[in-house]
C-alpha cells in the first residue's frame, strides 16, 4: 500500500523577529530596523523562509485584489462614516492630554515601531520612578514659618515653639520636611506630630524642640520607620559635636536594626571631634557588625583618624585590627586593617 508523503514542518522564525519579519515584508520598517532584519535573515534559515512566505502571501493578496467598487457605493459609505464620526465626537470629546499625546504619537506609530515603543515606555517609567519620590518628598514649597491649616478636618495644625516635652516623647511623627536656608545656615525643619490636635514643630536643628524631636526619633528604634530615622540622622549630623547628639549617633551605630541607619550614623560621626566614645563605637562596629558596608565605613574612619594622629594606639585597638586583618570575611576590611596597623606601628601609645 502506497504511503502518502508527510509534509515536513516549516521552521519557525526566531520569536524576537516574528513581528519585524511581517513589517519587513510589507516595507513598513525604518532603515535601521530593516538593516537589522536583513542581516539576521542572511544567517538564519528559519527567518529567511518566514520572510519569503510573508512576501509570497502579500503577492497573492495583491494579485487577487477585488474590483474597484462603484462611485455611488463609495459616496454612500463616506457619508455614513462621516455621520457616525460626528455622533461619536459629539458624545465624547478627548481631553487635552489625550489630544496632545495623539498628536505626538499616533496610535498606529506604536504598532509599526515596536522597538522604539518599548524604549519610550522604559524611559517614561524610569523618569516617573525617579522624579515622583522627589516630588512627593517635598510637599512644602511654602516657607517653613508659613501657617498651615487642615481645613478638611476642621483641625488646624499649630506651630509649637514651646511644645510640651511629653508630647515630643510620646507623639507619633507624621513626617519630616526641611528646606535649605541661606549660605552657611542650617536648613529650616518642620516636624509634624500626631497628637489630639496636630502639632507642627518648626525651626532649625539648633532649636531645642527640633533637636529633641529628632533625638527621640533616632533613639526610639521600634516606634519609627527607618526612613524617619535616616532623616533624623541626616539633620542631626550638623550637630555631631553636641554631646547628646554624639551619644545618640553612637548608639544608633551599635544598636539600630537597619544597616542603612547604622551606616549613615557612622558617616555623620566622620566630621565630629575625635572622642573616646567615637573610637569605641568604631571598634564595636568593626568587630560586631554583620554588614560589610558598615565595617568598611568603620575601618575607613579609623584609618583617617590614624593618619591624622587622632586615635589612641592601645592594645585593644591593635588586637582588633590584627584579628580583622586575618579573619574578616571582607577582603577590603582585611587590607585596610593591615594598613591601619602599619600606620599606628611607629606611634607611641597616648
Secondary structure, 3 states (H helix, E strand, C coil): CCCCCCCCCCCCCCHHHHHHHHHHHCCCCCHHHHHHHHHHHCCCHHHHHHHHHHHHHHHHHHHCCCCCCCHHHHHHHHHHHHHHHHHHHHHCCCCHHHHHHHHHCCHHHHHHCHHHHHHHHHHHHHHHHHHHHHHHHCCCCCCCCCCCCCCCCCCCCEECCCCCHHHHHHCEEEEEEEECCCCCCCCEEEEEEECCCCEEEEECCCCHHHHHHHHHHHHCCCCCCHHHHHHHHHHHHHHCCCHHHHHHHHHHHHHCCCHHHHHHHHHHHCCCCCCHHHHHHHHHHHHHCCCHHHHHHHHHHHHHHHHCCCCCCCHHHHHHHHHHHHHCCCHHHHHHHHHHHHHHHCCCCC
